[in-house]
Amino acid sequence: MPNITKNLINGKSLYHYSNDIVWSCRHYASLTKKEEHPYSIYIYNNSCVFMAGSFLEAKLNELTAQVFDNGPGNTDRECGILKIIHDERKSLSLKSKWNLISSTLGGQIWDSSKDPFQSFDLIISLRNELVHYKPEYEEVSNPSVKKINDLVARFKSKGFVSIIEPEKEYWVTTLLSSAELSSWISSIVCEFDMKFDFFLTGKEFTKMDETIYKVTQASANPWVSKI
């Protein structure tokens, strides 16, 4: 379902593409659960990785764009800092942007040693490894980023067989042919989407907040399985 914010003062609208990313990840997760062919699962997982890796960047940019336009509910100091971040958004890394916003609003600094930050780091590393794929002739196939080996070990599948070397395993196919990978990725993306405001502001996240989010999401788009 399209998510659009309209400024009632100037009539302008902002499209929330991050919402489409969440639905896409959930959709790929539901497809892989029902799919039996390894190569179809492989394609769905590739798509899910690429979409998920873009989620937080889009979400943060949408937040600063909203404040830049009208700054509802923020102090003058917060609006000033967030507008600077909005102006410099192309030059800031995801973690730098997150830390600047969360420190301004009183939220959590990015901590790569704790979930869900640690897991999202893995998703970004995997996305980057695939986007900037650098193949080598090698006897044993391993990703260049060592921490991705943890994902390979966790989600290792039989993959699909190469006609040239049917007995050899490649980390790309054994990982991305896992029927569980997209479900895990989707769960991380949904957690960030659900707790986004709470992570960035430090406000308490309650069971009621969780229930409201899940009910809203489950009823908004019926072709995706429930969280």
N, C-alpha and C positions, 0 to 999 in steps of 0.2 A: 504494500500500500504506500503510495507517495506521501511523503511527510514534508509539508510546506509551512514555513513561518511567514506571516504577513505583518508588515509594519503598518498599523492603522493610522499613523500620522502622515507618512509620505506615500503610502499605497504600494511600496515596493515589496517584493517577495523573495524569500530565500529557500532554495530547494535543498533538502537534507539527503544527499547521496549516501551518507553513512547508513541510513535506514535501509536502503536497497542492498548494501553490502551485508548487513545482518541477515536479511531475508535470503540472500543468495547462499550464504554459508549454511544456513539452516536447511535450505532446499537441497544443496549438494549432500549434506549429511543424511537427509531422508532418502535420497536416491541411492547412496552407497549401501545403506542398510538392506535395500531390496534387490540390489543388483548382484548377479552371480558371475558375470563375465569379468575377469581381471582387468582387461584393457579398458572397459567402460568405467570401472572403479578408478583406474589410473587417471583417466581424463577428468572425471569429477573431482578427484583429489587435487589435481593440478589447478583447476579453476578455483577451488576453495582456498588453496594456499595463496594464490595471487590476489584474490578478493580480500581475504582476511588481513594480509599484510598492508593493505591500504586503509583499513578501517579507522584506526586511531588518528591517523593524519587528517582524514576527512572530518572526523568528529571534532577535533581540536580547532581546525580551520573554521568550521561552522560556528563554534562557540565564539571565537574572536570576531568573526564577521557580524554576529548578532550584537555583540557589545559595541563594535565599531559603528554600527548603524544607529543604535538607540540606547544601549547600556541599561536595560531594565534591571532593577534590583541590585545594582552595584554602586559602591561609593565612587567619588570622583577619582580617588587614588587608584582604585582597581580598574576603572574605565581607562584611565590614562595609561597604565602599564599594559593592559590587554590591547589597547589600540596600537601601541608601539609593537607588540608581538605580532599583531595582524599585519602591520606594515612590513615587518621583517620576516614574515612567515616562510618565504621562499629560501631564505638563507639559514634558517634554524633547523637543526636536526629534530627528530621526533622527541627524543628524551630531553633535549634542551627546552623545547617548547612546553612539554609536559611539566618540567620542573619549575619553569618561570611562572606558568599559570597556577600550578598547585601551591607554590610558595606565596604567591600573591593572594590567593583565596583561602589559604590556611589548610590545604589538603596534604596528601601523601606524596613525598618525593619518590621518584622512580627507584625501586629497590629490586635489582636483578637477582637477589638471593631469595626472594619470596614470591609466591604465587599471588595473583595471576601475572605479575610483571615478569617473572622468570619464564613462564610458559609463553607469554607474548614475545619475549626476546627470542625464543626458539622458533616461533612462527616467522618472525622477521628474518632471522638468520637463514631459515629454509627458503623463504621467498627470494632473498638476495642470492643465495647459492644457485637457485634455478634461473633467475633473471640474468645473472652474470655467469652462466654456466661455462666452466673452463675445463674441458675434457683433456685427459692425458692417457697415453698408452700405459697400461698398468696390469700387473698380474692379479692384484686384488683391488676391487672397486670400493673406494671410500670417499666420502665428501671431504672437501678441503678444510671445512670448519669442523673441528673435532667434536664440538658439543652436539652436532647433528647426529653423531654416532649414537647418542642416547636415544634419539627418536627412532633411528633405524632398528636398534635393539628392542625397543618397546613395541613398535608397530610392524615388525618384520613379517612379511608374508611370502608366499611362494612366487608371487609376481607372475609375469608371463615369460615364456621361453623364447630365446633367440634361436633362429634357425641355424645360424653360423656356429654358435657355441651354446647348445642347449643345456650343458651342465654348469655353466658359469652364472653366478649371481651378480647383479649390478645394484648398488645401493638405491639408485633412483627408482628402479622398477619394484624392488622389494619393499621399499617404504611407501611409495605412492600407489601401490596396489592393495594396501591394507584397507579393509572394509571399515575399520575403526578410526582411521586418521581424521576424516572430515567431521566425525561426531565430536572428537576431542577438540579440534580447531573451533568448531561452532560453539562448543561450551565455553571456551575462553572468550571469544568475541561477544557472546551473549552476556557473560559476567561483566565485562567492561561496559557494555551498553546499559545493562541494568543498574550498575553501581557508579556510573560515570560521574554524576554530580557529587556523589558521596566521597569518591576517591579524591576529587579535585577540591572539595570544600571542607572535608573532615567531619561533615555531619554524620550522625548515627544512621546506619542503614537497618531498618526494622523488618520483621516478618511481614508486616502489613505492606511495606514498600515492595517487597519481593512478590507478594500475592497480586498486588495491583499490576505490576509489570507483566507477570506471567499470564494473567487473565487478559490484559490488553493485547499482548502479542498473540495469544492463542486465538482470539476472536477476530483479529485484524486481517489475517490472511489464511484462509482454510486449506490451501493446497500445500502448506508446509506442516509437517508433523509437530506436535506439541513439544515444548522444551522439556 
